[in-house]
């Protein structure tokens, strides 16, 4: 639901905790205050300063904080002032179904449906630099702004993998799974989504919540179930938290790519986070990814001491 999110404790000793995140529909904005309405109708005031960065399809300002738009605000370390505000940001990740002159139809997977993404001329060049194969069967990942006509791409989320969506270099099934994994974290879903994660390797049997036809990704991951906790550590910000798995991330398994936000990560998307979790861990939504360490285990607090 829209509003403030509870902050899980850091996933391992010495890590920096999640930053406070607020989301809602914009009611009003001034140079010093952003007022949001939560899903429950509550008004929340978010202090701002001249240093607060606003994103609305790119670098924005006070004029972009228009009533009715959806916003997610990340507060500073003290939890007092908005450090960054993203307005109407969304993301489309999936397999290209067909392409038109200025739009692409994308299959986002069994949980997220299909969507038409407009790629306006001013964004097309930047998207093509990192997504040169705009053809059916190839993967796409774009950061967008919401519009009445649907999502409008403004930049690539990551670089396009060189392989087709159904041609994944799966990991060797005999490879042992390390306690701590390194790779890429991305984000998905609505700004209103609570803290959570989509995981690419949910058990397809029983009540675990996995997809029967989910591919095996290029990263070796253990099976988990909906409701499991994963200890997620942003290697760029050094922020860490235990995040619950809320959805099957089968689409992420098709991306055998890297993140280069702070060095180059090993190949493979290990987790997709809701916007609140991604931003709270110090990730910038417009960047699309961060280098991540992922730790598994029921006793997250105890096991994480091995990091």
C-alpha positions as CSV (number, residue, x, y, z in Angstrom):
1,X,0.0,0.0,0.0
2,X,1.1,3.6,-0.4
3,X,2.8,5.2,2.5
4,X,5.7,4.6,4.8
5,X,7.3,1.2,5.0
6,X,8.7,-0.6,8.1
7,X,12.5,-0.9,8.1
8,X,13.9,-4.4,8.5
9,X,17.0,-4.6,10.5
10,X,20.4,-4.8,8.7
11,X,21.0,-8.3,7.3
12,X,24.5,-8.5,8.7
13,X,26.5,-6.8,11.5
14,X,28.1,-3.5,10.5
15,X,26.0,-2.9,7.4
16,X,24.2,0.3,6.9
17,X,20.4,0.0,7.3
18,X,17.6,0.8,4.8
19,X,16.9,4.5,4.2
20,X,13.3,5.6,4.9
21,X,11.1,5.7,1.8
22,X,7.6,7.3,1.4
23,X,5.3,6.9,-1.5
24,X,1.9,8.4,-2.5
25,X,0.0,10.6,-4.9
26,X,1.1,14.2,-4.9
27,X,-1.3,16.6,-3.3
28,X,0.9,19.7,-3.2
29,X,4.5,20.8,-3.4
30,X,6.5,23.9,-2.5
31,X,10.2,24.5,-2.5
32,X,10.3,23.2,1.1
33,X,7.5,20.7,1.4
34,X,6.1,17.8,-0.6
35,X,2.6,16.6,0.5
36,X,1.6,13.0,-0.5
37,X,-1.7,11.2,0.0
38,X,-1.4,7.5,0.9
39,X,-3.7,4.8,-0.3
40,X,-5.5,5.0,3.0
41,X,-6.2,8.7,2.5
42,X,-3.6,9.9,5.0
43,X,-1.6,13.0,4.2
44,X,2.1,12.8,4.6
45,X,4.4,15.8,4.5
46,X,7.9,15.3,3.3
47,X,10.4,18.2,3.9
48,X,12.6,19.2,0.9
49,X,15.6,21.5,0.5
50,X,17.3,23.1,-2.5
51,X,19.5,19.9,-2.5
52,X,16.6,17.5,-3.1
53,X,16.9,15.9,-6.5
54,X,13.7,15.4,-8.5
55,X,13.5,12.9,-11.4
56,X,10.6,13.0,-14.0
57,X,12.0,11.4,-17.1
58,X,15.3,13.0,-16.3
59,X,16.5,15.8,-14.1
60,X,13.4,17.6,-12.9
61,X,12.3,20.3,-10.5
62,X,9.4,21.8,-8.6
63,X,7.3,22.1,-11.8
64,X,7.3,18.3,-12.1
65,X,5.7,17.7,-8.7
66,X,2.2,18.1,-10.1
67,X,-0.9,17.0,-8.1
68,X,-2.1,13.6,-9.1
69,X,1.2,12.2,-10.1
70,X,2.7,9.3,-8.2
71,X,5.9,9.9,-6.3
72,X,8.4,7.9,-4.3
73,X,10.7,9.9,-1.9
74,X,13.9,8.7,-0.3
75,X,14.9,10.5,2.9
76,X,18.4,11.3,4.0
77,X,20.3,9.3,6.6
78,X,18.6,11.1,9.5
79,X,15.2,10.4,8.0
80,X,14.2,14.1,8.1
81,X,14.5,15.5,4.6
82,X,13.9,14.1,1.1
83,X,17.2,13.4,-0.6
84,X,15.6,12.2,-3.9
85,X,12.1,12.2,-5.4
86,X,11.1,10.1,-8.4
87,X,7.8,11.1,-10.2
88,X,5.7,8.6,-12.2
89,X,8.7,6.3,-12.8
90,X,8.0,2.8,-14.0
91,X,9.9,0.0,-15.8
92,X,9.3,-2.5,-18.5
93,X,11.3,-5.7,-18.6
94,X,10.6,-8.7,-20.8
95,X,10.6,-10.3,-24.2
96,X,9.9,-8.3,-27.4
97,X,6.7,-9.5,-29.1
98,X,6.7,-7.1,-32.0
99,X,7.9,-3.6,-32.9
100,X,6.3,-0.6,-34.6
101,X,7.8,2.7,-35.7
102,X,7.7,4.2,-32.2
103,X,6.6,1.4,-29.9
104,X,7.3,-2.1,-28.8
105,X,5.0,-4.7,-27.4
106,X,6.5,-6.6,-24.5
107,X,5.7,-9.9,-22.7
108,X,6.7,-9.2,-19.1
109,X,6.0,-12.7,-18.0
110,X,3.2,-14.8,-16.5
111,X,2.7,-12.5,-13.4
112,X,2.9,-9.1,-15.1
113,X,1.2,-9.5,-18.5
114,X,1.9,-7.7,-21.7
115,X,2.3,-4.0,-22.3
116,X,2.9,-1.6,-25.2
117,X,5.9,0.7,-24.6
118,X,6.2,4.0,-26.5
119,X,9.8,4.8,-27.5
120,X,9.8,8.5,-28.5
121,X,12.3,9.8,-31.0
122,X,14.3,11.7,-28.3
123,X,14.9,8.4,-26.4
124,X,15.3,6.0,-29.3
125,X,19.0,6.7,-29.9
126,X,19.9,6.1,-26.3
127,X,17.8,2.9,-26.1
128,X,19.3,1.5,-29.3
129,X,22.9,2.1,-28.1
130,X,22.3,-0.5,-25.3
131,X,19.5,-2.5,-27.0
132,X,20.6,-2.9,-30.7
133,X,18.4,-5.9,-31.4
134,X,14.9,-4.5,-31.4
135,X,13.5,-7.7,-32.8
136,X,10.8,-10.2,-31.6
137,X,12.3,-12.8,-29.3
138,X,15.0,-10.6,-27.8
139,X,14.9,-9.1,-24.3
140,X,14.3,-5.4,-23.5
141,X,14.6,-3.5,-20.3
142,X,13.7,0.2,-20.2
143,X,13.1,2.9,-17.6
144,X,9.9,4.7,-18.4
145,X,7.6,7.5,-17.3
146,X,3.9,6.8,-16.9
147,X,1.6,8.5,-19.3
148,X,-2.1,8.3,-20.3
149,X,-1.0,6.3,-23.3
150,X,1.0,3.9,-21.2
151,X,4.7,3.7,-20.3
152,X,7.0,6.0,-22.3
153,X,10.7,4.9,-22.4
154,X,13.3,7.5,-21.5
155,X,16.4,5.3,-21.2
156,X,17.6,1.7,-21.1
157,X,17.5,0.0,-17.7
158,X,20.5,-2.1,-18.5
159,X,22.3,-3.4,-21.6
160,X,20.5,-5.9,-23.7
161,X,21.8,-9.5,-23.4
162,X,23.2,-10.7,-26.6
163,X,21.1,-13.9,-26.6
164,X,17.5,-14.5,-27.3
165,X,15.1,-14.8,-24.4
166,X,14.8,-18.6,-25.0
167,X,18.5,-19.2,-25.5
168,X,20.0,-18.9,-22.0
169,X,23.4,-20.3,-21.0
170,X,22.1,-22.1,-17.9
171,X,24.4,-22.8,-15.0
172,X,25.8,-26.3,-14.5
173,X,23.2,-28.2,-12.4
174,X,26.1,-29.9,-10.5
175,X,27.7,-26.6,-9.5
176,X,27.5,-26.2,-5.7
177,X,25.6,-23.2,-4.4
178,X,27.8,-20.8,-2.3
179,X,26.4,-19.4,0.9
180,X,26.9,-15.9,-0.5
181,X,26.1,-15.1,-4.1
182,X,27.2,-12.0,-6.1
183,X,25.5,-10.6,-9.2
184,X,22.9,-8.0,-10.1
185,X,19.8,-6.6,-8.3
186,X,17.1,-4.8,-10.4
187,X,13.6,-3.5,-9.5
188,X,10.1,-4.1,-10.7
189,X,6.5,-3.2,-10.0
190,X,4.4,-0.3,-8.8
191,X,5.7,2.5,-6.6
192,X,3.0,1.5,-4.1
193,X,4.4,-2.0,-3.6
194,X,5.6,-2.8,-0.1
195,X,9.1,-4.0,0.7
196,X,9.6,-7.2,-1.2
197,X,11.6,-9.2,-3.7
198,X,10.9,-11.3,-6.8
199,X,13.3,-14.3,-6.8
200,X,14.2,-16.2,-10.0
201,X,14.4,-19.7,-8.5
202,X,11.3,-20.5,-6.6
203,X,10.5,-24.1,-6.1
204,X,7.8,-25.0,-8.8
205,X,6.4,-27.9,-6.6
206,X,3.7,-27.6,-4.0
207,X,2.9,-24.3,-2.4
208,X,6.3,-22.7,-2.9
209,X,5.0,-20.3,-5.6
210,X,7.4,-21.2,-8.4
211,X,6.7,-21.1,-12.1
212,X,6.6,-24.6,-13.8
213,X,8.2,-23.3,-17.0
214,X,10.7,-20.9,-15.3
215,X,14.1,-21.2,-17.0
216,X,17.3,-22.0,-15.2
217,X,19.4,-18.8,-15.2
218,X,23.1,-18.4,-15.6
219,X,23.6,-17.9,-11.9
220,X,23.4,-21.0,-9.6
221,X,20.6,-20.3,-7.1
222,X,19.0,-22.5,-4.5
223,X,15.3,-23.0,-4.5
224,X,13.2,-20.8,-2.1
225,X,9.5,-20.3,-1.4
226,X,7.2,-17.3,-1.3
227,X,7.6,-15.8,2.2
228,X,11.3,-16.7,2.5
229,X,13.7,-14.0,3.5
230,X,16.8,-13.2,1.5
231,X,19.6,-11.0,2.9
232,X,20.3,-8.4,0.3
233,X,23.4,-6.2,0.4
234,X,24.0,-3.3,-2.0
235,X,27.7,-3.5,-2.6
236,X,27.7,0.1,-3.9
237,X,26.0,1.7,-0.8
238,X,26.9,-0.9,1.7
239,X,23.3,-1.0,2.9
240,X,21.7,-4.3,3.8
241,X,18.4,-5.8,4.9
242,X,16.5,-9.0,5.0
243,X,13.8,-8.8,2.3
244,X,10.8,-11.2,2.0
245,X,10.2,-13.0,-1.3
246,X,6.8,-12.0,-2.6
247,X,6.8,-13.1,-6.2
248,X,8.3,-15.5,-8.7
249,X,11.0,-13.6,-10.7
250,X,11.1,-16.0,-13.6
251,X,11.7,-13.2,-16.1
252,X,14.9,-12.1,-14.3
253,X,16.3,-15.6,-14.9
254,X,16.4,-14.9,-18.7
255,X,18.9,-12.0,-18.2
256,X,22.5,-13.2,-18.1
257,X,23.8,-9.7,-17.9
258,X,26.0,-7.6,-15.5
259,X,25.6,-4.4,-13.5
260,X,28.5,-1.9,-13.6
261,X,27.3,0.6,-11.0
262,X,30.4,0.1,-8.8
263,X,32.7,-2.2,-10.6
264,X,31.5,-5.1,-12.8
265,X,29.2,-7.7,-11.2
266,X,29.3,-11.4,-12.1
267,X,26.7,-12.4,-14.6
268,X,23.1,-13.0,-13.6
269,X,20.2,-11.3,-12.0
270,X,19.9,-12.6,-8.5
271,X,16.8,-10.6,-7.3
272,X,14.3,-8.0,-8.4
273,X,13.2,-5.6,-5.7
274,X,10.2,-3.5,-5.3
275,X,10.9,0.2,-5.7
276,X,10.7,0.9,-2.0
277,X,13.3,-1.9,-1.2
278,X,15.6,-0.9,-4.1
279,X,15.6,2.8,-3.2
280,X,15.8,2.1,0.5
281,X,19.0,0.0,-0.1
282,X,20.5,3.1,-1.7
283,X,19.8,2.2,-5.4
284,X,18.8,5.0,-7.8
285,X,15.7,3.8,-9.7
286,X,16.7,5.5,-12.9
287,X,20.1,3.6,-12.9
288,X,18.2,0.3,-13.1
289,X,20.5,-1.9,-11.1
290,X,23.1,-2.3,-8.4
291,X,25.8,-4.8,-7.6
292,X,24.5,-7.2,-5.0
293,X,25.4,-9.8,-2.5
294,X,22.7,-12.2,-1.7
295,X,22.7,-14.6,1.3
296,X,20.2,-17.4,1.8
297,X,19.3,-19.2,5.0
298,X,16.4,-19.4,7.5
299,X,18.6,-18.0,10.3
300,X,19.5,-14.9,8.3
301,X,20.8,-13.0,11.3
302,X,23.2,-15.8,12.4
303,X,24.3,-16.9,9.0
304,X,25.0,-13.4,7.8
305,X,27.9,-13.2,10.3
306,X,29.9,-15.3,7.8
307,X,30.0,-12.4,5.3
